[in-house]
Amino acid sequence: RILLMFEAGEKLPVSAIVAASMLSRSAVAHHLAVMREAGVLRATRAGREVLYAADPQAVRAALGAVGDYLDIHFPPQG
C-alpha cells in the first residue's frame, strides 16, 4: 500500500506516509527501510526530512519477478 501512495516523480516525507497509512511511525519506518534495501524506493535528504520516491524500473522488475514466481509455482488454469 505504501508504494501505491506515490504518483510519478512524487517525493513524500515519512510524516505524509504515516498520515496516509494506518500504521505506526515505527512500522512505516521499518517498511520504508525494507523497500529501500530492496531498491524499490529511493531516499533523499532535504534539510531535516528524508523524502522517499518510488523507483519505477525497480518496482516493475520486482513485480515481474513475482509474476514469474506465480507462473512457475501456480500456473494459470486454462
C-alpha positions in Angstrom: 0.0 0.0 0.0 2.9 2.4 0.7 4.1 2.0 -2.9 0.6 2.9 -4.2 0.8 6.3 -2.4 3.4 7.6 -4.8 2.5 9.4 -8.0 5.0 9.5 -10.9 8.0 11.6 -9.8 6.5 12.4 -6.4 8.6 12.5 -3.2 7.0 12.1 0.1 8.3 12.7 3.7 7.8 10.0 6.3 5.2 12.1 8.0 2.9 12.2 5.0 3.2 8.4 4.6 2.4 7.8 8.2 -0.6 10.2 8.0 -2.0 8.3 5.0 -1.5 4.9 6.4 -3.0 3.0 9.4 0.5 2.0 10.6 2.6 3.5 13.4 5.5 5.7 12.6 7.9 2.9 13.6 6.1 0.3 11.4 6.2 2.7 8.5 9.9 3.4 9.1 10.6 -0.3 9.1 8.7 -0.9 5.8 10.4 2.0 4.2 13.8 0.6 5.2 12.9 -2.8 3.8 11.7 -1.3 0.5 14.8 1.0 0.3 17.1 -2.0 0.8 15.1 -3.9 -1.9 15.7 -0.9 -4.2 12.1 -0.1 -4.9 12.3 3.2 -3.0 14.9 5.9 -3.2 15.6 8.3 -0.3 17.0 11.8 -0.4 17.6 14.2 2.4 16.0 17.6 2.3 17.1 19.5 5.4 15.9 17.6 8.4 13.5 15.5 6.3 14.0 12.3 4.3 12.0 12.2 1.2 11.1 8.9 -0.4 10.3 8.3 -4.1 9.4 5.1 -5.9 11.8 3.7 -8.5 9.5 2.6 -11.3 12.0 0.4 -13.0 12.8 -1.4 -9.8 9.1 -1.8 -9.0 8.5 -3.2 -12.5 11.4 -5.7 -12.1 10.1 -6.8 -8.6 6.6 -7.3 -9.9 8.0 -9.2 -12.9 9.8 -11.5 -10.6 6.6 -12.1 -8.6 4.8 -12.8 -11.9 7.5 -15.3 -12.9 7.3 -17.0 -9.5 3.5 -17.3 -9.8 3.7 -18.7 -13.3 6.2 -21.4 -12.2 4.5 -22.3 -8.9 0.9 -21.6 -9.7 0.5 -22.0 -13.4 -2.6 -20.4 -14.9 -5.5 -22.9 -15.2 -6.8 -22.7 -18.7 
